[in-house]
Amino acid sequence: MKLGNVDSLIFDLDGTLVDSAPLILNVLNGMRETLGKNALGVSLYQRLISYGVKELVARSLDIDINNADAYVGEFRRKYYSLPTPIDSLYPGVLETMFSLAKRGFKLGICSNKPEHLCQKIVAETGLGEIIAVVVGGDTLSTSKPSREPIDYVIKKLGGQHESTVLIGDSLIDQHGSKAANIPFIFYRNGYDDGVDQSKALCIIDQIPQLLDIDLFKFLKTQVAVN
């Protein structure tokens, strides 16, 4: 697939724009303490976040995933009650997003986190001023890596697949971009769970590096290798 000039950027949320692992650690280690279990380190939570909330909670609390629903509800209530620290944004994210918007890019978020939690984080970190579309894991009947939520973001942005790129940190993001037939930019300082770096359009270590890529021209003649 050859690309035209890129004008739409879709971002994953956790592990790409926001480091949510410390807040999740706070909630789940509190729940572990209630269950009489020792605290776990942040690196474990970082590895589990991309698996989805039910598996995250089940694995974190060492419980059967089939019995996790009540714990998932408790986790979500506790998580929602906590404010999102502004410094949970990765370095330079807010400034970069404002700069991209000023350059004319349409910006959207496609996450597997429930939409109301996504909206809360976006509002509390200042991203809500510039993010046009926010789609969560429960916005539609399917979530990433299915293509439907990505297609939905593109439609809501008024974009086209041939001029859209997805930026994320996980295999779910990479597989979702492949399903939607759009290129994938890998942010490798997030919660990488085995992304095939050889199939990423390009790799960045910091979100501000997006400003150094001339997306209008650099991607014009590239071939997506998802």
VENJOHU-V794937 format. One record per backbone hydrogen bond with DSSP energy under -1.0 kcal/mol. NH is the residue of the N-H (numbers start at 1). CO is the residue of the C=O. If there is no record, write none. Layout:
NH,CO + NH,CO
//
This chain:
3,222 + 4,162 + 7,163 + 8,163 + 9,106 + 10,165 + 11,108 + 12,167 + 15,18 + 16,13 + 17,13 + 18,13 + 19,88 + 20,18 + 24,20 + 25,21 + 26,22 + 27,23 + 28,24 + 29,25 + 30,26 + 31,27 + 32,28 + 33,29 + 34,30 + 35,31 + 36,33 + 37,32 + 45,41 + 46,42 + 47,43 + 48,44 + 49,45 + 51,48 + 52,49 + 56,52 + 57,53 + 58,54 + 59,55 + 60,56 + 61,57 + 63,58 + 67,64 + 68,65 + 72,68 + 73,69 + 74,70 + 75,71 + 76,72 + 77,73 + 78,74 + 79,75 + 80,76 + 81,77 + 88,85 + 89,86 + 90,17 + 93,90 + 96,92 + 97,93 + 98,94 + 99,95 + 100,96 + 101,97 + 102,98 + 103,99 + 104,101 + 105,100 + 106,7 + 108,9 + 109,133 + 110,11 + 111,135 + 118,114 + 119,115 + 120,116 + 121,117 + 122,118 + 123,119 + 124,120 + 125,121 + 128,122 + 129,126 + 130,127 + 131,127 + 132,107 + 135,109 + 137,113 + 139,136 + 146,143 + 151,147 + 152,148 + 153,149 + 154,150 + 155,151 + 156,152 + 157,153 + 159,154 + 163,160 + 164,161 + 165,8 + 166,183 + 167,10 + 168,185 + 174,170 + 175,171 + 176,172 + 177,173 + 178,174 + 179,175 + 180,176 + 182,177 + 185,166 + 186,202 + 187,168 + 188,204 + 197,195 + 199,196 + 200,197 + 201,184 + 204,186 + 209,206 + 210,207 + 211,208 + 212,209 + 215,213 + 218,214 + 220,217 + 224,1
//
